């Protein structure tokens, strides 16, 4: 089973973007409408170090440095 993560520059911006998509907060994570838990990660280095092939990373705000760090990670990158 693959993991799903989310990262972005600002928690408030992320909250609004995800609520608009029908996601709900779940502790430090979010739940998608289908019930899938998406774990919030604050630190790019921690995220990049923990990604496995097939994992999904939702990126809010599309920061270029973050996208560059994720390049080559074998994760599915979804820009929110």
mmCIF file as gemmi writes it, N, C-alpha and C atoms, coordinates in Angstrom:
data_model
loop_
_atom_site.group_PDB
_atom_site.id
_atom_site.type_symbol
_atom_site.label_atom_id
_atom_site.label_alt_id
_atom_site.label_comp_id
_atom_site.label_asym_id
_atom_site.label_entity_id
_atom_site.label_seq_id
_atom_site.pdbx_PDB_ins_code
_atom_site.Cartn_x
_atom_site.Cartn_y
_atom_site.Cartn_z
_atom_site.occupancy
_atom_site.B_iso_or_equiv
_atom_site.pdbx_formal_charge
_atom_site.auth_seq_id
_atom_site.auth_asym_id
_atom_site.pdbx_PDB_model_num
ATOM 1 N N . UNK Axp A 1 ? 0.835 -1.178 0 1 0 ? 1 A 1
ATOM 2 C CA . UNK Axp A 1 ? 0 0 0 1 0 ? 1 A 1
ATOM 3 C C . UNK Axp A 1 ? 0.882 1.244 0 1 0 ? 1 A 1
ATOM 4 N N . UNK Axp A 2 ? 0.559 2.19 -0.858 1 0 ? 2 A 1
ATOM 5 C CA . UNK Axp A 2 ? 1.354 3.413 -0.917 1 0 ? 2 A 1
ATOM 6 C C . UNK Axp A 2 ? 0.821 4.439 0.083 1 0 ? 2 A 1
ATOM 7 N N . UNK Axp A 3 ? 1.695 5.33 0.485 1 0 ? 3 A 1
ATOM 8 C CA . UNK Axp A 3 ? 1.344 6.398 1.415 1 0 ? 3 A 1
ATOM 9 C C . UNK Axp A 3 ? 1.02 7.662 0.634 1 0 ? 3 A 1
ATOM 10 N N . UNK Axp A 4 ? 0.253 8.543 1.254 1 0 ? 4 A 1
ATOM 11 C CA . UNK Axp A 4 ? -0.028 9.844 0.663 1 0 ? 4 A 1
ATOM 12 C C . UNK Axp A 4 ? 0.389 10.922 1.644 1 0 ? 4 A 1
ATOM 13 N N . UNK Axp A 5 ? 1.053 11.938 1.113 1 0 ? 5 A 1
ATOM 14 C CA . UNK Axp A 5 ? 1.557 13.044 1.915 1 0 ? 5 A 1
ATOM 15 C C . UNK Axp A 5 ? 1.115 14.354 1.287 1 0 ? 5 A 1
ATOM 16 N N . UNK Axp A 6 ? 1.129 15.405 2.088 1 0 ? 6 A 1
ATOM 17 C CA . UNK Axp A 6 ? 0.866 16.746 1.57 1 0 ? 6 A 1
ATOM 18 C C . UNK Axp A 6 ? 1.854 17.705 2.194 1 0 ? 6 A 1
ATOM 19 N N . UNK Axp A 7 ? 2.295 18.658 1.387 1 0 ? 7 A 1
ATOM 20 C CA . UNK Axp A 7 ? 3.241 19.664 1.856 1 0 ? 7 A 1
ATOM 21 C C . UNK Axp A 7 ? 2.945 20.96 1.12 1 0 ? 7 A 1
ATOM 22 N N . UNK Axp A 8 ? 3.182 22.059 1.774 1 0 ? 8 A 1
ATOM 23 C CA . UNK Axp A 8 ? 2.967 23.373 1.175 1 0 ? 8 A 1
ATOM 24 C C . UNK Axp A 8 ? 3.596 24.442 2.037 1 0 ? 8 A 1
ATOM 25 N N . UNK Axp A 9 ? 3.637 25.657 1.519 1 0 ? 9 A 1
ATOM 26 C CA . UNK Axp A 9 ? 4.34 26.737 2.209 1 0 ? 9 A 1
ATOM 27 C C . UNK Axp A 9 ? 3.61 27.31 3.418 1 0 ? 9 A 1
ATOM 28 N N . UNK Axp A 10 ? 2.291 27.152 3.483 1 0 ? 10 A 1
ATOM 29 C CA . UNK Axp A 10 ? 1.536 27.815 4.542 1 0 ? 10 A 1
ATOM 30 C C . UNK Axp A 10 ? 0.312 26.981 4.901 1 0 ? 10 A 1
ATOM 31 N N . UNK Axp A 11 ? 0.169 26.645 6.16 1 0 ? 11 A 1
ATOM 32 C CA . UNK Axp A 11 ? -0.933 25.784 6.613 1 0 ? 11 A 1
ATOM 33 C C . UNK Axp A 11 ? -2.302 26.414 6.331 1 0 ? 11 A 1
ATOM 34 N N . UNK Axp A 12 ? -2.442 27.735 6.509 1 0 ? 12 A 1
ATOM 35 C CA . UNK Axp A 12 ? -3.729 28.394 6.266 1 0 ? 12 A 1
ATOM 36 C C . UNK Axp A 12 ? -4.133 28.302 4.801 1 0 ? 12 A 1
ATOM 37 N N . UNK Axp A 13 ? -3.186 28.489 3.898 1 0 ? 13 A 1
ATOM 38 C CA . UNK Axp A 13 ? -3.465 28.367 2.466 1 0 ? 13 A 1
ATOM 39 C C . UNK Axp A 13 ? -3.848 26.928 2.142 1 0 ? 13 A 1
ATOM 40 N N . UNK Axp A 14 ? -3.152 25.987 2.747 1 0 ? 14 A 1
ATOM 41 C CA . UNK Axp A 14 ? -3.454 24.578 2.516 1 0 ? 14 A 1
ATOM 42 C C . UNK Axp A 14 ? -4.856 24.251 3.011 1 0 ? 14 A 1
ATOM 43 N N . UNK Axp A 15 ? -5.208 24.734 4.206 1 0 ? 15 A 1
ATOM 44 C CA . UNK Axp A 15 ? -6.542 24.475 4.766 1 0 ? 15 A 1
ATOM 45 C C . UNK Axp A 15 ? -7.634 24.902 3.789 1 0 ? 15 A 1
ATOM 46 N N . UNK Axp A 16 ? -7.507 26.116 3.266 1 0 ? 16 A 1
ATOM 47 C CA . UNK Axp A 16 ? -8.547 26.626 2.37 1 0 ? 16 A 1
ATOM 48 C C . UNK Axp A 16 ? -8.589 25.826 1.064 1 0 ? 16 A 1
ATOM 49 N N . UNK Axp A 17 ? -7.443 25.557 0.482 1 0 ? 17 A 1
ATOM 50 C CA . UNK Axp A 17 ? -7.397 24.812 -0.782 1 0 ? 17 A 1
ATOM 51 C C . UNK Axp A 17 ? -7.992 23.42 -0.624 1 0 ? 17 A 1
ATOM 52 N N . UNK Axp A 18 ? -7.725 22.768 0.478 1 0 ? 18 A 1
ATOM 53 C CA . UNK Axp A 18 ? -8.202 21.402 0.674 1 0 ? 18 A 1
ATOM 54 C C . UNK Axp A 18 ? -9.67 21.352 1.064 1 0 ? 18 A 1
ATOM 55 N N . UNK Axp A 19 ? -10.122 22.317 1.828 1 0 ? 19 A 1
ATOM 56 C CA . UNK Axp A 19 ? -11.562 22.378 2.155 1 0 ? 19 A 1
ATOM 57 C C . UNK Axp A 19 ? -12.379 22.602 0.881 1 0 ? 19 A 1
ATOM 58 N N . UNK Axp A 20 ? -11.833 23.407 -0.04 1 0 ? 20 A 1
ATOM 59 C CA . UNK Axp A 20 ? -12.505 23.634 -1.317 1 0 ? 20 A 1
ATOM 60 C C . UNK Axp A 20 ? -12.635 22.341 -2.119 1 0 ? 20 A 1
ATOM 61 N N . UNK Axp A 21 ? -11.739 21.392 -1.885 1 0 ? 21 A 1
ATOM 62 C CA . UNK Axp A 21 ? -11.771 20.093 -2.57 1 0 ? 21 A 1
ATOM 63 C C . UNK Axp A 21 ? -12.604 19.058 -1.812 1 0 ? 21 A 1
ATOM 64 N N . UNK Axp A 22 ? -13.156 19.454 -0.652 1 0 ? 22 A 1
ATOM 65 C CA . UNK Axp A 22 ? -13.98 18.534 0.124 1 0 ? 22 A 1
ATOM 66 C C . UNK Axp A 22 ? -13.202 17.693 1.119 1 0 ? 22 A 1
ATOM 67 N N . UNK Axp A 23 ? -11.93 18.044 1.377 1 0 ? 23 A 1
ATOM 68 C CA . UNK Axp A 23 ? -11.126 17.327 2.35 1 0 ? 23 A 1
ATOM 69 C C . UNK Axp A 23 ? -11.452 17.862 3.75 1 0 ? 23 A 1
ATOM 70 N N . UNK Axp A 24 ? -11.194 17.042 4.766 1 0 ? 24 A 1
ATOM 71 C CA . UNK Axp A 24 ? -11.447 17.425 6.152 1 0 ? 24 A 1
ATOM 72 C C . UNK Axp A 24 ? -10.197 17.185 6.981 1 0 ? 24 A 1
ATOM 73 N N . UNK Axp A 25 ? -9.96 18.059 7.962 1 0 ? 25 A 1
ATOM 74 C CA . UNK Axp A 25 ? -8.81 17.865 8.837 1 0 ? 25 A 1
ATOM 75 C C . UNK Axp A 25 ? -9.028 16.625 9.696 1 0 ? 25 A 1
ATOM 76 N N . UNK Axp A 26 ? -7.909 15.981 10.016 1 0 ? 26 A 1
ATOM 77 C CA . UNK Axp A 26 ? -7.905 14.749 10.798 1 0 ? 26 A 1
ATOM 78 C C . UNK Axp A 26 ? -6.616 14.753 11.599 1 0 ? 26 A 1
ATOM 79 N N . UNK Axp A 27 ? -6.617 15.446 12.744 1 0 ? 27 A 1
ATOM 80 C CA . UNK Axp A 27 ? -5.377 15.623 13.5 1 0 ? 27 A 1
ATOM 81 C C . UNK Axp A 27 ? -4.427 16.496 12.702 1 0 ? 27 A 1
ATOM 82 N N . UNK Axp A 28 ? -3.216 16.012 12.476 1 0 ? 28 A 1
ATOM 83 C CA . UNK Axp A 28 ? -2.245 16.732 11.647 1 0 ? 28 A 1
ATOM 84 C C . UNK Axp A 28 ? -2.341 16.312 10.187 1 0 ? 28 A 1
ATOM 85 N N . UNK Axp A 29 ? -3.33 15.509 9.864 1 0 ? 29 A 1
ATOM 86 C CA . UNK Axp A 29 ? -3.519 15.015 8.504 1 0 ? 29 A 1
ATOM 87 C C . UNK Axp A 29 ? -4.837 15.52 7.946 1 0 ? 29 A 1
ATOM 88 N N . UNK Axp A 30 ? -5.156 15.079 6.749 1 0 ? 30 A 1
ATOM 89 C CA . UNK Axp A 30 ? -6.447 15.353 6.127 1 0 ? 30 A 1
ATOM 90 C C . UNK Axp A 30 ? -7.053 14.045 5.661 1 0 ? 30 A 1
ATOM 91 N N . UNK Axp A 31 ? -8.372 14.052 5.558 1 0 ? 31 A 1
ATOM 92 C CA . UNK Axp A 31 ? -9.085 12.925 4.962 1 0 ? 31 A 1
ATOM 93 C C . UNK Axp A 31 ? -9.707 13.404 3.663 1 0 ? 31 A 1
ATOM 94 N N . UNK Axp A 32 ? -9.442 12.652 2.583 1 0 ? 32 A 1
ATOM 95 C CA . UNK Axp A 32 ? -10.065 12.943 1.304 1 0 ? 32 A 1
ATOM 96 C C . UNK Axp A 32 ? -11.512 12.442 1.364 1 0 ? 32 A 1
ATOM 97 N N . UNK Axp A 33 ? -12.374 12.895 0.456 1 0 ? 33 A 1
ATOM 98 C CA . UNK Axp A 33 ? -13.77 12.443 0.472 1 0 ? 33 A 1
ATOM 99 C C . UNK Axp A 33 ? -13.94 10.922 0.431 1 0 ? 33 A 1
ATOM 100 N N . UNK Axp A 34 ? -12.976 10.205 -0.149 1 0 ? 34 A 1
ATOM 101 C CA . UNK Axp A 34 ? -13.069 8.74 -0.203 1 0 ? 34 A 1
ATOM 102 C C . UNK Axp A 34 ? -12.55 8.063 1.067 1 0 ? 34 A 1
ATOM 103 N N . UNK Axp A 35 ? -12.118 8.873 2.064 1 0 ? 35 A 1
ATOM 104 C CA . UNK Axp A 35 ? -11.639 8.328 3.331 1 0 ? 35 A 1
ATOM 105 C C . UNK Axp A 35 ? -10.139 8.105 3.407 1 0 ? 35 A 1
ATOM 106 N N . UNK Axp A 36 ? -9.42 8.382 2.335 1 0 ? 36 A 1
ATOM 107 C CA . UNK Axp A 36 ? -7.975 8.214 2.325 1 0 ? 36 A 1
ATOM 108 C C . UNK Axp A 36 ? -7.318 9.267 3.203 1 0 ? 36 A 1
ATOM 109 N N . UNK Axp A 37 ? -6.419 8.818 4.087 1 0 ? 37 A 1
ATOM 110 C CA . UNK Axp A 37 ? -5.68 9.754 4.94 1 0 ? 37 A 1
ATOM 111 C C . UNK Axp A 37 ? -4.456 10.268 4.19 1 0 ? 37 A 1
ATOM 112 N N . UNK Axp A 38 ? -4.286 11.576 4.209 1 0 ? 38 A 1
ATOM 113 C CA . UNK Axp A 38 ? -3.132 12.221 3.591 1 0 ? 38 A 1
ATOM 114 C C . UNK Axp A 38 ? -2.364 12.908 4.71 1 0 ? 38 A 1
ATOM 115 N N . UNK Axp A 39 ? -1.15 12.461 4.94 1 0 ? 39 A 1
ATOM 116 C CA . UNK Axp A 39 ? -0.355 12.959 6.065 1 0 ? 39 A 1
ATOM 117 C C . UNK Axp A 39 ? 0.353 14.267 5.731 1 0 ? 39 A 1
ATOM 118 N N . UNK Axp A 40 ? 0.231 15.212 6.636 1 0 ? 40 A 1
ATOM 119 C CA . UNK Axp A 40 ? 0.887 16.508 6.495 1 0 ? 40 A 1
ATOM 120 C C . UNK Axp A 40 ? 2.349 16.39 6.907 1 0 ? 40 A 1
ATOM 121 N N . UNK Axp A 41 ? 3.225 16.93 6.065 1 0 ? 41 A 1
ATOM 122 C CA . UNK Axp A 41 ? 4.656 16.964 6.365 1 0 ? 41 A 1
ATOM 123 C C . UNK Axp A 41 ? 5.111 18.405 6.216 1 0 ? 41 A 1
ATOM 124 N N . UNK Axp A 42 ? 5.811 18.894 7.219 1 0 ? 42 A 1
ATOM 125 C CA . UNK Axp A 42 ? 6.272 20.282 7.224 1 0 ? 42 A 1
ATOM 126 C C . UNK Axp A 42 ? 7.648 20.449 6.599 1 0 ? 42 A 1
ATOM 127 N N . UNK Axp A 43 ? 8.51 19.498 6.76 1 0 ? 43 A 1
ATOM 128 C CA . UNK Axp A 43 ? 9.913 19.623 6.391 1 0 ? 43 A 1
ATOM 129 C C . UNK Axp A 43 ? 10.194 18.885 5.087 1 0 ? 43 A 1
ATOM 130 N N . UNK Axp A 44 ? 10.688 19.609 4.101 1 0 ? 44 A 1
ATOM 131 C CA . UNK Axp A 44 ? 10.98 19.016 2.788 1 0 ? 44 A 1
ATOM 132 C C . UNK Axp A 44 ? 11.978 17.876 2.91 1 0 ? 44 A 1
ATOM 133 N N . UNK Axp A 45 ? 13.02 18.06 3.71 1 0 ? 45 A 1
ATOM 134 C CA . UNK Axp A 45 ? 14.052 17.029 3.833 1 0 ? 45 A 1
ATOM 135 C C . UNK Axp A 45 ? 13.489 15.739 4.432 1 0 ? 45 A 1
ATOM 136 N N . UNK Axp A 46 ? 12.609 15.874 5.417 1 0 ? 46 A 1
ATOM 137 C CA . UNK Axp A 46 ? 11.98 14.694 6.018 1 0 ? 46 A 1
ATOM 138 C C . UNK Axp A 46 ? 11.111 13.994 4.977 1 0 ? 46 A 1
ATOM 139 N N . UNK Axp A 47 ? 10.359 14.772 4.222 1 0 ? 47 A 1
ATOM 140 C CA . UNK Axp A 47 ? 9.489 14.202 3.196 1 0 ? 47 A 1
ATOM 141 C C . UNK Axp A 47 ? 10.303 13.46 2.146 1 0 ? 47 A 1
ATOM 142 N N . UNK Axp A 48 ? 11.297 14.114 1.591 1 0 ? 48 A 1
ATOM 143 C CA . UNK Axp A 48 ? 12.101 13.512 0.528 1 0 ? 48 A 1
ATOM 144 C C . UNK Axp A 48 ? 12.812 12.262 1.031 1 0 ? 48 A 1
ATOM 145 N N . UNK Axp A 49 ? 13.268 12.275 2.279 1 0 ? 49 A 1
ATOM 146 C CA . UNK Axp A 49 ? 13.959 11.125 2.847 1 0 ? 49 A 1
ATOM 147 C C . UNK Axp A 49 ? 13.048 9.941 3.109 1 0 ? 49 A 1
ATOM 148 N N . UNK Axp A 50 ? 11.748 10.178 3.233 1 0 ? 50 A 1
ATOM 149 C CA . UNK Axp A 50 ? 10.828 9.102 3.576 1 0 ? 50 A 1
ATOM 150 C C . UNK Axp A 50 ? 9.959 8.597 2.438 1 0 ? 50 A 1
ATOM 151 N N . UNK Axp A 51 ? 10.078 9.206 1.267 1 0 ? 51 A 1
ATOM 152 C CA . UNK Axp A 51 ? 9.237 8.807 0.136 1 0 ? 51 A 1
ATOM 153 C C . UNK Axp A 51 ? 9.721 7.486 -0.446 1 0 ? 51 A 1
ATOM 154 N N . UNK Axp A 52 ? 8.753 6.643 -0.753 1 0 ? 52 A 1
ATOM 155 C CA . UNK Axp A 52 ? 9.037 5.378 -1.415 1 0 ? 52 A 1
ATOM 156 C C . UNK Axp A 52 ? 8.394 5.387 -2.791 1 0 ? 52 A 1
ATOM 157 N N . UNK Axp A 53 ? 8.91 4.613 -3.737 1 0 ? 53 A 1
ATOM 158 C CA . UNK Axp A 53 ? 8.286 4.55 -5.059 1 0 ? 53 A 1
ATOM 159 C C . UNK Axp A 53 ? 6.804 4.204 -4.935 1 0 ? 53 A 1
ATOM 160 N N . UNK Axp A 54 ? 5.985 4.931 -5.667 1 0 ? 54 A 1
ATOM 161 C CA . UNK Axp A 54 ? 4.55 4.697 -5.637 1 0 ? 54 A 1
ATOM 162 C C . UNK Axp A 54 ? 3.791 5.558 -4.648 1 0 ? 54 A 1
ATOM 163 N N . UNK Axp A 55 ? 4.494 6.212 -3.711 1 0 ? 55 A 1
ATOM 164 C CA . UNK Axp A 55 ? 3.822 7.132 -2.791 1 0 ? 55 A 1
ATOM 165 C C . UNK Axp A 55 ? 3.299 8.332 -3.575 1 0 ? 55 A 1
ATOM 166 N N . UNK Axp A 56 ? 2.312 9.006 -3.017 1 0 ? 56 A 1
ATOM 167 C CA . UNK Axp A 56 ? 1.746 10.203 -3.643 1 0 ? 56 A 1
ATOM 168 C C . UNK Axp A 56 ? 2.041 11.404 -2.763 1 0 ? 56 A 1
ATOM 169 N N . UNK Axp A 57 ? 2.502 12.48 -3.399 1 0 ? 57 A 1
ATOM 170 C CA . UNK Axp A 57 ? 2.765 13.729 -2.683 1 0 ? 57 A 1
ATOM 171 C C . UNK Axp A 57 ? 1.919 14.82 -3.322 1 0 ? 57 A 1
ATOM 172 N N . UNK Axp A 58 ? 1.03 15.395 -2.512 1 0 ? 58 A 1
ATOM 173 C CA . UNK Axp A 58 ? 0.209 16.522 -2.94 1 0 ? 58 A 1
ATOM 174 C C . UNK Axp A 58 ? 0.978 17.783 -2.564 1 0 ? 58 A 1
ATOM 175 N N . UNK Axp A 59 ? 1.246 18.642 -3.546 1 0 ? 59 A 1
ATOM 176 C CA . UNK Axp A 59 ? 2.023 19.856 -3.319 1 0 ? 59 A 1
ATOM 177 C C . UNK Axp A 59 ? 1.107 21.062 -3.488 1 0 ? 59 A 1
ATOM 178 N N . UNK Axp A 60 ? 0.959 21.841 -2.43 1 0 ? 60 A 1
ATOM 179 C CA . UNK Axp A 60 ? 0.112 23.032 -2.463 1 0 ? 60 A 1
ATOM 180 C C . UNK Axp A 60 ? 0.99 24.247 -2.722 1 0 ? 60 A 1
ATOM 181 N N . UNK Axp A 61 ? 0.607 25.05 -3.688 1 0 ? 61 A 1
ATOM 182 C CA . UNK Axp A 61 ? 1.33 26.284 -3.96 1 0 ? 61 A 1
ATOM 183 C C . UNK Axp A 61 ? 2.439 26.147 -4.984 1 0 ? 61 A 1
ATOM 184 N N . UNK Axp A 62 ? 2.823 24.939 -5.313 1 0 ? 62 A 1
ATOM 185 C CA . UNK Axp A 62 ? 3.81 24.659 -6.347 1 0 ? 62 A 1
ATOM 186 C C . UNK Axp A 62 ? 5.155 25.37 -6.169 1 0 ? 62 A 1
ATOM 187 N N . UNK Axp A 63 ? 5.725 25.405 -4.959 1 0 ? 63 A 1
ATOM 188 C CA . UNK Axp A 63 ? 7.024 26.062 -4.79 1 0 ? 63 A 1
ATOM 189 C C . UNK Axp A 63 ? 8.107 25.339 -5.59 1 0 ? 63 A 1
ATOM 190 N N . UNK Axp A 64 ? 8.845 26.089 -6.385 1 0 ? 64 A 1
ATOM 191 C CA . UNK Axp A 64 ? 9.834 25.508 -7.297 1 0 ? 64 A 1
ATOM 192 C C . UNK Axp A 64 ? 10.886 24.691 -6.558 1 0 ? 64 A 1
ATOM 193 N N . UNK Axp A 65 ? 11.349 25.166 -5.392 1 0 ? 65 A 1
ATOM 194 C CA . UNK Axp A 65 ? 12.394 24.438 -4.669 1 0 ? 65 A 1
ATOM 195 C C . UNK Axp A 65 ? 11.884 23.084 -4.182 1 0 ? 65 A 1
ATOM 196 N N . UNK Axp A 66 ? 10.617 23.029 -3.8 1 0 ? 66 A 1
ATOM 197 C CA . UNK Axp A 66 ? 10.031 21.772 -3.345 1 0 ? 66 A 1
ATOM 198 C C . UNK Axp A 66 ? 9.878 20.798 -4.509 1 0 ? 66 A 1
ATOM 199 N N . UNK Axp A 67 ? 9.375 21.287 -5.621 1 0 ? 67 A 1
ATOM 200 C CA . UNK Axp A 67 ? 9.216 20.42 -6.79 1 0 ? 67 A 1
ATOM 201 C C . UNK Axp A 67 ? 10.569 19.897 -7.257 1 0 ? 67 A 1
ATOM 202 N N . UNK Axp A 68 ? 11.598 20.728 -7.196 1 0 ? 68 A 1
ATOM 203 C CA . UNK Axp A 68 ? 12.942 20.296 -7.581 1 0 ? 68 A 1
ATOM 204 C C . UNK Axp A 68 ? 13.45 19.212 -6.634 1 0 ? 68 A 1
ATOM 205 N N . UNK Axp A 69 ? 13.174 19.356 -5.334 1 0 ? 69 A 1
ATOM 206 C CA . UNK Axp A 69 ? 13.617 18.366 -4.352 1 0 ? 69 A 1
ATOM 207 C C . UNK Axp A 69 ? 12.923 17.028 -4.561 1 0 ? 69 A 1
ATOM 208 N N . UNK Axp A 70 ? 11.68 17.061 -5.026 1 0 ? 70 A 1
ATOM 209 C CA . UNK Axp A 70 ? 10.916 15.827 -5.243 1 0 ? 70 A 1
ATOM 210 C C . UNK Axp A 70 ? 11.229 15.149 -6.576 1 0 ? 70 A 1
ATOM 211 N N . UNK Axp A 71 ? 11.837 15.893 -7.482 1 0 ? 71 A 1
ATOM 212 C CA . UNK Axp A 71 ? 12.159 15.339 -8.8 1 0 ? 71 A 1
ATOM 213 C C . UNK Axp A 71 ? 13.06 14.113 -8.652 1 0 ? 71 A 1
ATOM 214 N N . UNK Axp A 72 ? 12.711 13.068 -9.328 1 0 ? 72 A 1
ATOM 215 C CA . UNK Axp A 72 ? 13.499 11.847 -9.257 1 0 ? 72 A 1
ATOM 216 C C . UNK Axp A 72 ? 13.174 10.971 -8.058 1 0 ? 72 A 1
ATOM 217 N N . UNK Axp A 73 ? 12.149 11.298 -7.288 1 0 ? 73 A 1
ATOM 218 C CA . UNK Axp A 73 ? 11.832 10.543 -6.088 1 0 ? 73 A 1
ATOM 219 C C . UNK Axp A 73 ? 11.002 9.284 -6.354 1 0 ? 73 A 1
ATOM 220 N N . UNK Axp A 74 ? 10.496 9.13 -7.565 1 0 ? 74 A 1
ATOM 221 C CA . UNK Axp A 74 ? 9.638 8.015 -7.957 1 0 ? 74 A 1
ATOM 222 C C . UNK Axp A 74 ? 8.277 8.074 -7.284 1 0 ? 74 A 1
ATOM 223 N N . UNK Axp A 75 ? 7.931 9.247 -6.753 1 0 ? 75 A 1
ATOM 224 C CA . UNK Axp A 75 ? 6.609 9.455 -6.16 1 0 ? 75 A 1
ATOM 225 C C . UNK Axp A 75 ? 5.696 10.06 -7.207 1 0 ? 75 A 1
ATOM 226 N N . UNK Axp A 76 ? 4.41 9.882 -7.012 1 0 ? 76 A 1
ATOM 227 C CA . UNK Axp A 76 ? 3.413 10.546 -7.855 1 0 ? 76 A 1
ATOM 228 C C . UNK Axp A 76 ? 3.207 11.941 -7.283 1 0 ? 76 A 1
ATOM 229 N N . UNK Axp A 77 ? 3.501 12.969 -8.057 1 0 ? 77 A 1
ATOM 230 C CA . UNK Axp A 77 ? 3.404 14.349 -7.589 1 0 ? 77 A 1
ATOM 231 C C . UNK Axp A 77 ? 2.114 14.941 -8.141 1 0 ? 77 A 1
ATOM 232 N N . UNK Axp A 78 ? 1.275 15.465 -7.249 1 0 ? 78 A 1
ATOM 233 C CA . UNK Axp A 78 ? 0.016 16.09 -7.633 1 0 ? 78 A 1
ATOM 234 C C . UNK Axp A 78 ? 0.048 17.536 -7.155 1 0 ? 78 A 1
ATOM 235 N N . UNK Axp A 79 ? -0.066 18.46 -8.093 1 0 ? 79 A 1
ATOM 236 C CA . UNK Axp A 79 ? -0.097 19.883 -7.742 1 0 ? 79 A 1
ATOM 237 C C . UNK Axp A 79 ? -1.524 20.265 -7.397 1 0 ? 79 A 1
ATOM 238 N N . UNK Axp A 80 ? -1.705 20.821 -6.201 1 0 ? 80 A 1
ATOM 239 C CA . UNK Axp A 80 ? -3.038 21.219 -5.74 1 0 ? 80 A 1
ATOM 240 C C . UNK Axp A 80 ? -3.217 22.706 -5.954 1 0 ? 80 A 1
